[in-house]
């Protein structure tokens, strides 16, 4: 049996560590409208931006039509 851990909403440092995508690259995709708020990223009450680990995979595989 394979174990699978879902990360869900994570900070950009996790993306860089496990996916090799820098914070700057994520910010650029977010600011140019390539990522959708509430699906691919969200802003927490503390002002930090979180990205959805698994939903980003859907974006990579299918583009915005996965949203």
N, C-alpha and C positions, 0 to 999 in steps of 0.2 A: 504494500500500500504506500502510495506517495503522499507525503505530507505537503500541504500548501498553506502558506501563511499569507493572508491578505493584509496589505499595509494600509489601504484606505487613504485618508488625508495625511500627507507628510510635508515636511519642510523641504525646501530646495536642496539642502545638504544631503538628504537621503537619495534624491534623484541623482545627484552627481555621483554619490558613492556607488549606487547599484545600477544605474542606467547610463552613466557617463555624460549626462546632460547638465550643463552648467546653469547656475542661477541666471546669468546674463541671457543665455539662450531661452530659458523659460520666460523670463521677463519680456523679451522681444516678441515671442509668440503670443503672450498675453496682451501686450500693448498694441499689437497689430491686428488683434481680433481673430487670431488663429485658434485660440483656446476660449471656451465658453465658460463664463462665470456660473458657478453652481454645478457644473458638470466636470470640468477639467481643473478649475481652481476656485478658491474662495478666500475672502478676506475675513479673518477672525476679529473678534472684538478688541484684541490687543494690537490690531493693525498689521499683523503678520500675514503673509500670503501662503496658503497651503495648496498643494497640488494633489490631485487624486491619482495615486499610483497606477491602479488598474484601468481607470478610464483613459489615462494617457495612452496605454497600449491600444485601446480601441481607436483612438485618434490616429495613431501611427499606422495601424492596419487599414483603416477605412476612411480617414479624413473626417471632416465635420459631419458627414452624413450619418455617422454613428451616434451623434448627439440626438 
